Amino acid sequence: MQFNKEIDARGLNCPLPILKTKKALSEMLSGQVLHVLATDPGSVRDFQAFSKQTGNELLSHEVHDREFEYYVKRK
């Protein structure tokens, strides 16, 4: 999937992946896509809740060998 910006939150625990995502999205334009890499297993639940609360669209999330990959579209 194509994206406009990427952040690496691997090795960070809750709530840091979400805080980094929130900051990155605030610097992006509406419709742009953010790619996030994380290793915190709780991030799956966090990203789903974050999307519902903020209106930013969680386009996809995948797990690859204990690494989580998210694509979030800025509202």
Rosetta blueprint (number, residue, H / E / L):
1 M L
2 Q L
3 F L
4 N L
5 K E
6 E E
7 I E
8 D E
9 A E
10 R L
11 G L
12 L L
13 N L
14 C L
15 P L
16 L H
17 P H
18 I H
19 L H
20 K H
21 T H
22 K H
23 K H
24 A H
25 L H
26 S H
27 E L
28 M L
29 L L
30 S L
31 G L
32 Q L
33 V E
34 L E
35 H E
36 V E
37 L E
38 A E
39 T L
40 D L
41 P L
42 G L
43 S H
44 V H
45 R H
46 D H
47 F H
48 Q H
49 A H
50 F H
51 S H
52 K H
53 Q H
54 T H
55 G L
56 N L
57 E E
58 L E
59 L E
60 S E
61 H E
62 E E
63 V E
64 H E
65 D L
66 R L
67 E E
68 F E
69 E E
70 Y E
71 Y E
72 V E
73 K E
74 R L
75 K L
